[in-house]
Amino acid sequence: MKTTNIFILLSVIISLFTGCITSKNVQKAPLDEALVAPQIIKAKGKYTKGTKPFQGIPSIATTASGKRQILAWYGNTPNEMSGNYIMVAYGNNNKWQNKVDLIVKSPHDDCVRLFDPALWRSPSGDIWLFWAQAKGTYNHGGTINKELKGAYDRRGGVWYSVCKNPDDENPQWSAPKRLCDGVMMNKPIVLKNGKWAFPVCEFYNVNINDLKTNEEGAKLYVSDPEAKNLKLVNSIRVPNSPYTEHMFVEKNNGDLWLLSRTHPSRRACSTRALPYAYGNVGILEAISKDGGKTFDALKPSPIPHTGSRFFIYRLKSGNLILVKNYADDEKWLKGKPRDNSNKGGYPREKIVVYLSKNDGKTWQGGLILDNRRNVSYPDADQDDNGNIYVCFDYERYKEQEIYVAKITEADILAKKISEPSEPAKIVNKAE
């Protein structure tokens, strides 16, 4: 009995001693700041204002009733780099106060940036705010930023927060959650089978070619409602397009239509990418007939565009809306071949809205919301009354202005805004 007790005592002592040695030798994994949940904070003081010297890339959602519009964009810092944070503003019946109501900010904003927000109203009426979160490991172009003040980390991360009472005086937002790697700056869609489809991009760096490169491109994630059971369905390499900024449209026949931004300007291409340039084409497209498992070969879309984000979505009427920059649209509308004499791409000018009543085969209208240069990155949403809210930015490095217009399908077809619709107006300007 004594022998047994001695052995037990020795075992305990050895175990404790070994544990002490092990605990001293074990090193904690370094903190991955980009995986730390950001803070959603009610804006106070300086945070109630837009930011200089940079802000833009807006997204908008409206409640079904049309009583409340929610706008999100990002800024702070001189450009796209660590320190960027998301700004959220509320409009009531499209009335805005040139202020920021909420900010979404990393506690490690010395090396992490939050960017490319996307707002979306789910079938239940909840408003989802998505954004990207990444460490500033790389500069645009692929060079390493030793101070971690760059724009991306070759992983990214799609995060989200959900508001279940968006019409209330004080909307409440859920704690941030991480959805997947990548960036999603455009709205998800609900498929006919009830699944949710997410257009997620992993930035492709044309100056880096390694094993990670094979994972980069335009991705299709699909989930059950409420983003449950998320699965990666496909990843499509989009030549000559570091930022696909793609969208999906489910056709009436069930086909899935992928439309992606590309870079028509040679100045945006590396030498290695030049053979894949498409002249002045700004949008590439592909079709899937099996729910996104496979897509046919990417090809230039008939829709002309500059190298910038566009917006395409199905309205409650069943028609498709397209919001884009002007790019010699007249030939496209008449079904004539594109003029390839302009190899340098089109400028970011004129925000124009079109409507298709035949699933994207032809387009009508051509309502110009803004006739200037340096207007870009439109997004839109529709309430149950048929009102369409379109947002875009203007001179994000100079004027830092965010605009919203309130229009209808009739306005688009008439190419003219009539009451009670409202032309584009400044809803936030950095002061």
C-alpha positions as CSV (number, residue, x, y, z in Angstrom):
1,M,0.0,0.0,0.0
2,K,2.8,2.4,0.9
3,T,4.6,1.4,-2.3
4,T,1.5,2.3,-4.3
5,N,1.1,5.6,-2.6
6,I,4.8,6.5,-3.3
7,F,4.4,5.7,-7.0
8,I,1.2,7.8,-7.2
9,L,3.0,10.7,-5.4
10,L,6.0,10.4,-7.7
11,S,3.8,10.3,-10.8
12,V,2.0,13.5,-9.6
13,I,5.4,15.3,-9.0
14,I,6.8,14.2,-12.4
15,S,3.6,15.3,-14.1
16,L,3.6,18.7,-12.5
17,F,7.3,19.2,-13.2
18,T,6.9,18.1,-16.8
19,G,3.9,20.5,-17.1
20,C,6.0,23.4,-15.8
21,I,8.7,22.7,-18.3
22,T,6.3,22.3,-21.2
23,S,4.4,25.5,-20.4
24,K,7.6,27.4,-20.4
25,N,8.7,26.0,-23.7
26,V,5.3,26.5,-25.5
27,Q,5.2,29.8,-27.4
28,K,1.8,31.4,-28.1
29,A,1.0,31.8,-31.7
30,P,1.4,35.4,-32.9
31,L,-1.8,37.4,-32.9
32,D,-3.5,37.6,-36.3
33,E,-5.0,41.1,-36.1
34,A,-7.1,40.7,-39.2
35,L,-9.0,37.9,-37.5
36,V,-9.9,40.0,-34.5
37,A,-13.6,41.1,-34.6
38,P,-14.0,44.8,-35.2
39,Q,-16.0,47.2,-33.1
40,I,-19.4,48.6,-34.2
41,I,-19.5,52.0,-32.5
42,K,-22.1,54.8,-32.3
43,A,-20.3,57.7,-34.0
44,K,-19.3,60.6,-31.7
45,G,-17.2,63.6,-32.1
46,K,-14.9,63.6,-35.2
47,Y,-16.4,60.2,-36.2
48,T,-19.8,61.8,-37.0
49,K,-18.2,63.4,-40.1
50,G,-17.1,62.1,-43.4
51,T,-13.3,61.7,-43.8
52,K,-10.6,63.5,-45.7
53,P,-8.5,63.1,-47.7
54,F,-10.3,60.0,-48.9
55,Q,-13.8,58.4,-48.8
56,G,-16.0,56.5,-51.2
57,I,-17.1,53.1,-52.6
58,P,-20.7,53.3,-51.2
59,S,-23.5,50.7,-50.8
60,I,-27.1,51.2,-50.0
61,A,-30.1,49.3,-48.7
62,T,-33.7,50.3,-48.0
63,T,-36.2,48.8,-45.7
64,A,-39.2,47.2,-47.5
65,S,-41.4,50.1,-46.3
66,G,-39.1,52.7,-47.7
67,K,-39.1,54.6,-44.4
68,R,-35.4,54.0,-43.8
69,Q,-32.4,54.0,-46.1
70,I,-29.0,52.8,-44.9
71,L,-25.8,53.8,-46.6
72,A,-22.3,52.5,-46.0
73,W,-18.9,53.5,-47.4
74,Y,-15.3,53.7,-46.2
75,G,-12.5,56.1,-45.8
76,N,-9.9,57.7,-43.5
77,T,-6.2,57.7,-44.3
78,P,-4.8,59.1,-47.6
79,N,-5.9,56.1,-49.7
80,E,-6.7,52.4,-49.6
81,M,-4.5,51.3,-46.7
82,S,-4.4,50.2,-43.1
83,G,-6.6,52.5,-41.0
84,N,-9.6,52.5,-43.3
85,Y,-12.9,52.0,-41.5
86,I,-16.6,51.7,-42.5
87,M,-19.0,54.5,-42.0
88,V,-22.8,53.9,-41.8
89,A,-25.5,56.6,-42.2
90,Y,-29.3,56.5,-41.8
91,G,-31.7,58.3,-44.1
92,N,-35.4,58.7,-43.3
93,N,-37.6,58.7,-46.5
94,N,-34.4,59.7,-48.4
95,K,-33.7,62.7,-46.1
96,W,-30.1,62.8,-44.9
97,Q,-28.2,65.0,-42.4
98,N,-24.6,64.8,-43.8
99,K,-23.5,62.8,-40.7
100,V,-22.2,59.4,-39.8
101,D,-24.3,57.3,-37.4
102,L,-22.1,54.3,-36.9
103,I,-18.5,53.3,-37.6
104,V,-17.1,49.8,-37.9
105,K,-13.4,49.9,-37.0
106,S,-10.6,47.4,-36.1
107,P,-9.0,47.7,-32.7
108,H,-5.8,47.1,-34.6
109,D,-6.2,49.8,-37.3
110,D,-2.5,50.5,-37.3
111,C,-2.1,47.4,-39.5
112,V,-5.7,46.4,-40.4
113,R,-8.2,48.0,-42.8
114,L,-11.9,47.6,-43.2
115,F,-13.2,48.3,-46.7
116,D,-15.7,47.5,-49.5
117,P,-19.0,47.4,-47.6
118,A,-22.1,45.8,-49.1
119,L,-25.6,46.4,-47.8
120,W,-28.4,43.9,-48.5
121,R,-32.0,43.3,-47.4
122,S,-32.7,39.6,-46.9
123,P,-36.1,38.1,-47.6
124,S,-37.1,38.4,-44.0
125,G,-36.5,42.2,-44.1
126,D,-33.3,42.2,-42.1
127,I,-30.5,44.4,-43.3
128,W,-27.1,42.7,-43.6
129,L,-23.9,44.8,-43.6
130,F,-21.0,43.0,-45.1
131,W,-17.4,44.3,-45.3
132,A,-13.9,43.2,-46.0
133,Q,-11.2,43.0,-43.5
134,A,-7.5,42.5,-44.2
135,K,-4.0,43.2,-43.0
136,G,-1.9,45.8,-44.9
137,T,0.8,43.2,-45.9
138,Y,0.9,44.1,-49.6
139,N,0.7,47.2,-51.6
140,H,-1.4,47.3,-54.8
141,G,1.0,45.8,-57.3
142,G,2.3,43.0,-55.1
143,T,5.2,44.6,-53.3
144,I,5.5,43.9,-49.6
145,N,4.7,46.8,-47.2
146,K,7.1,46.3,-44.3
147,E,5.2,48.7,-42.1
148,L,1.9,46.9,-42.8
149,K,0.4,50.0,-44.2
150,G,-0.6,48.3,-47.5
151,A,-4.0,47.4,-49.0
152,Y,-4.3,43.6,-48.8
153,D,-2.9,40.4,-47.3
154,R,-3.8,37.9,-50.0
155,R,-6.5,36.4,-47.8
156,G,-9.0,39.1,-46.9
157,G,-12.1,38.2,-45.0
158,V,-15.8,38.8,-45.5
159,W,-17.5,39.9,-42.2
160,Y,-21.1,40.7,-41.5
161,S,-23.5,42.2,-39.0
162,V,-27.3,41.9,-39.1
163,C,-29.9,44.5,-38.1
164,K,-33.4,43.1,-37.4
165,N,-35.1,46.4,-36.6
166,P,-33.9,48.7,-39.4
167,D,-37.1,50.8,-39.3
168,D,-36.8,51.6,-35.6
169,E,-35.4,54.9,-34.2
170,N,-32.4,53.1,-32.9
171,P,-31.4,50.1,-35.1
172,Q,-29.5,47.4,-33.3
173,W,-26.7,45.5,-35.0
174,S,-25.5,42.0,-34.1
175,A,-21.9,41.2,-33.1
176,P,-19.6,40.9,-36.2
177,K,-19.0,37.4,-37.6
178,R,-16.6,36.2,-40.2
179,L,-18.2,34.5,-43.2
180,C,-15.2,33.4,-45.4
181,D,-11.9,34.5,-46.9
182,G,-12.0,37.2,-49.7
183,V,-13.9,40.4,-50.4
184,M,-17.6,40.8,-51.3
185,M,-18.5,44.4,-52.3
186,N,-21.7,43.5,-54.2
187,K,-25.0,42.1,-53.0
188,P,-25.8,38.4,-52.6
189,I,-28.9,37.0,-54.5
190,V,-31.5,34.5,-53.4
191,L,-31.8,31.7,-55.9
192,K,-35.0,30.1,-57.0
193,N,-34.3,27.1,-54.8
194,G,-34.1,29.4,-51.7
195,K,-30.3,29.2,-51.4
196,W,-28.3,32.3,-51.0
197,A,-25.5,33.0,-53.5
198,F,-22.5,35.2,-52.5
199,P,-20.2,36.9,-55.1
200,V,-16.9,36.7,-53.3
201,C,-13.5,37.7,-54.8
202,E,-10.0,36.9,-53.8
203,F,-7.8,39.6,-55.3
204,Y,-5.6,38.3,-58.0
205,N,-2.1,39.9,-58.0
206,V,-0.8,39.9,-61.6
207,N,2.8,40.3,-60.4
208,I,2.8,37.2,-58.1
209,N,2.6,33.6,-59.3
210,D,2.7,30.9,-56.7
211,L,0.4,28.2,-55.2
212,K,-1.9,30.8,-53.6
213,T,-2.4,32.3,-57.1
214,N,-4.5,29.3,-58.0
215,E,-7.0,30.2,-55.3
216,E,-7.5,33.7,-56.5
217,G,-10.4,35.0,-58.7
218,A,-14.2,35.3,-58.8
219,K,-15.8,32.9,-56.4
220,L,-19.3,31.6,-55.9
221,Y,-20.3,30.6,-52.3
222,V,-23.8,29.2,-51.7
223,S,-25.5,28.8,-48.3
224,D,-28.8,27.9,-46.8
225,P,-30.9,31.0,-45.6
226,E,-29.2,33.1,-43.0
227,A,-25.8,32.2,-44.3
228,K,-25.9,28.8,-42.8
229,N,-23.9,25.8,-44.2
230,L,-21.8,28.0,-46.5
231,K,-20.0,26.1,-49.2
232,L,-17.6,27.2,-52.0
233,V,-19.1,26.1,-55.3
234,N,-16.7,27.5,-57.8
235,S,-13.7,29.8,-58.4
236,I,-13.2,31.4,-61.8
237,R,-10.0,33.1,-62.9
238,V,-10.8,36.3,-64.6
239,P,-7.9,37.3,-66.8
240,N,-6.5,40.8,-66.4
241,S,-8.7,41.6,-63.5
242,P,-7.2,41.8,-60.0
243,Y,-10.5,43.0,-58.6
244,T,-13.4,41.1,-60.2
245,E,-16.2,43.0,-58.3
246,H,-18.5,40.5,-60.0
247,M,-22.2,39.9,-59.7
248,F,-24.5,37.0,-60.3
249,V,-28.0,37.1,-62.0
250,E,-30.2,34.0,-62.1
251,K,-31.9,33.9,-65.4
252,N,-35.6,33.1,-65.8
253,N,-34.5,29.7,-67.3
254,G,-32.4,28.9,-64.3
255,D,-29.0,29.7,-65.8
256,L,-26.6,31.6,-63.6
257,W,-25.1,34.6,-65.3
258,L,-21.7,35.8,-64.1
259,L,-20.6,39.4,-64.9
260,S,-17.2,40.6,-63.9
261,R,-15.2,43.8,-64.1
262,T,-12.0,43.6,-66.1
263,H,-9.2,46.2,-66.7
264,P,-9.3,47.5,-70.2
265,S,-6.5,50.0,-69.6
266,R,-3.0,48.8,-70.2
267,R,-1.7,50.9,-67.4
268,A,-3.5,48.5,-65.0
269,C,-1.8,45.4,-66.4
270,S,1.5,43.7,-65.8
271,T,3.6,42.6,-68.8
272,R,2.6,39.0,-68.0
273,A,-1.1,39.9,-68.2
274,L,-1.1,41.9,-71.4
275,P,-1.8,38.9,-73.7
276,Y,-5.1,38.6,-71.9
277,A,-6.2,42.2,-72.4
278,Y,-9.6,42.7,-74.1
279,G,-9.1,46.0,-75.8
280,N,-11.7,48.4,-74.4
281,V,-13.9,45.7,-72.9
282,G,-14.9,46.6,-69.3
283,I,-17.1,43.6,-68.5
284,L,-16.6,39.9,-69.0
285,E,-19.4,37.3,-68.7
286,A,-20.0,33.6,-68.4
287,I,-23.0,31.3,-68.1
288,S,-23.6,28.3,-65.8
289,K,-26.3,25.7,-66.5
290,D,-25.7,23.6,-63.4
291,G,-26.1,26.0,-60.5
292,G,-22.5,27.4,-60.7
293,K,-20.6,24.1,-60.6
294,T,-19.2,24.8,-64.1
295,F,-19.2,28.0,-66.2
296,D,-18.6,28.3,-69.9
297,A,-15.6,30.2,-71.1
298,L,-15.4,33.9,-70.1
299,K,-16.0,36.2,-73.0
300,P,-16.4,40.0,-73.5
301,S,-19.9,41.1,-72.6
302,P,-21.9,43.2,-75.2
303,I,-22.3,45.7,-72.3
304,P,-19.6,48.3,-72.7
305,H,-18.0,49.7,-69.6
306,T,-14.9,51.2,-68.1
307,G,-12.7,49.3,-65.6
308,S,-14.9,50.0,-62.6
309,R,-17.8,48.5,-60.6
310,F,-21.2,48.3,-62.1
311,F,-24.6,47.2,-60.7
312,I,-27.0,44.7,-62.1
313,Y,-30.0,43.2,-60.2
314,R,-33.5,41.9,-60.6
315,L,-36.3,44.2,-59.6
316,K,-39.6,43.2,-58.0
317,S,-41.3,43.5,-61.5
318,G,-39.0,40.8,-62.8
319,N,-37.1,43.3,-64.9
320,L,-33.3,43.8,-64.6
321,I,-31.8,47.1,-63.7
322,L,-28.3,48.1,-64.8
323,V,-26.4,51.0,-63.4
324,K,-23.1,51.8,-65.1
325,N,-20.6,54.4,-66.4
326,Y,-21.2,55.6,-69.9
327,A,-19.0,54.0,-72.5
328,D,-20.2,54.8,-76.0
329,D,-23.5,53.1,-75.1
330,E,-25.4,54.0,-78.3
331,K,-23.9,51.3,-80.4
332,W,-24.6,48.7,-77.8
333,L,-28.2,49.7,-77.4
334,K,-28.6,49.4,-81.2
335,G,-27.0,46.0,-81.2
336,K,-24.1,47.1,-83.3
337,P,-20.5,45.8,-82.9
338,R,-18.2,47.5,-80.4
339,D,-15.8,50.1,-81.8
340,N,-12.4,48.7,-80.8
341,S,-10.5,51.8,-81.9
342,N,-10.3,53.0,-78.3
343,K,-7.8,50.5,-76.8
344,G,-7.1,52.5,-73.6
345,G,-10.5,52.0,-72.0
346,Y,-13.2,54.6,-71.1
347,P,-13.1,57.1,-68.3
348,R,-15.2,56.9,-65.2
349,E,-17.9,59.3,-66.4
350,K,-21.7,59.6,-66.3
351,I,-23.8,57.3,-64.1
352,V,-26.5,55.9,-66.4
353,V,-29.4,53.6,-65.6
354,Y,-31.0,51.0,-67.9
355,L,-33.8,48.5,-67.8
356,S,-34.2,45.1,-69.4
357,K,-37.6,43.5,-69.8
358,N,-36.3,40.4,-71.6
359,D,-33.8,39.0,-69.1
360,G,-30.8,41.0,-70.3
361,K,-31.1,40.4,-74.0
362,T,-31.8,44.1,-74.8
363,W,-31.8,47.2,-72.7
364,Q,-34.0,50.3,-72.6
365,G,-33.9,53.8,-71.1
366,G,-30.7,55.5,-70.3
367,L,-31.5,57.8,-67.4
368,I,-28.4,59.9,-66.6
369,L,-28.0,60.5,-62.9
370,D,-24.7,62.4,-63.1
371,N,-23.1,63.8,-66.2
372,R,-19.6,64.5,-64.8
373,R,-16.3,62.6,-64.8
374,N,-14.9,60.8,-61.8
375,V,-18.3,59.5,-60.7
376,S,-18.2,55.8,-60.0
377,Y,-19.1,52.6,-58.0
378,P,-22.9,52.6,-58.2
379,D,-25.1,50.4,-56.0
380,A,-28.9,50.3,-55.6
381,D,-31.9,48.8,-53.8
382,Q,-35.7,48.9,-54.2
383,D,-38.4,49.2,-51.6
384,D,-41.8,47.5,-51.8
385,N,-43.4,50.7,-53.2
386,G,-41.2,50.5,-56.4
387,N,-38.8,53.3,-55.4
388,I,-35.2,52.6,-56.4
389,Y,-32.4,54.2,-54.4
390,V,-29.1,54.5,-56.3
391,C,-25.8,55.6,-54.7
392,F,-22.4,56.4,-56.1
393,D,-19.3,58.5,-55.3
394,Y,-17.7,61.5,-56.8
395,E,-14.1,62.5,-56.7
396,R,-13.3,60.3,-53.7
397,Y,-9.8,61.8,-53.3
398,K,-10.7,65.4,-53.9
399,E,-14.4,66.2,-53.1
400,Q,-15.2,63.1,-51.0
401,E,-18.9,63.2,-52.0
402,I,-21.5,60.5,-51.7
403,Y,-24.7,60.8,-53.7
404,V,-28.1,59.1,-53.6
405,A,-30.9,59.3,-56.2
406,K,-34.5,58.1,-55.7
407,I,-36.1,56.9,-59.0
408,T,-38.6,54.5,-60.5
409,E,-38.7,52.2,-63.6
410,A,-40.8,54.8,-65.3
411,D,-38.1,57.4,-64.8
412,I,-35.5,55.0,-66.3
413,L,-37.6,54.4,-69.4
414,A,-38.5,58.1,-69.8
415,K,-34.9,59.1,-69.3
416,K,-36.3,61.8,-67.0
417,I,-36.9,62.1,-63.3
418,S,-40.4,63.1,-62.4
419,E,-42.0,63.8,-59.0
420,P,-42.1,62.4,-56.5
421,S,-38.7,60.9,-57.6
422,E,-35.6,62.8,-56.6
423,P,-32.4,63.5,-58.6
424,A,-29.0,62.6,-57.2
425,K,-28.1,64.7,-54.2
426,I,-25.1,64.9,-51.9
427,V,-25.8,62.9,-48.7
428,N,-22.3,63.0,-47.3
429,K,-19.4,65.3,-47.9
430,A,-16.2,65.4,-45.9
431,E,-15.9,68.8,-44.1
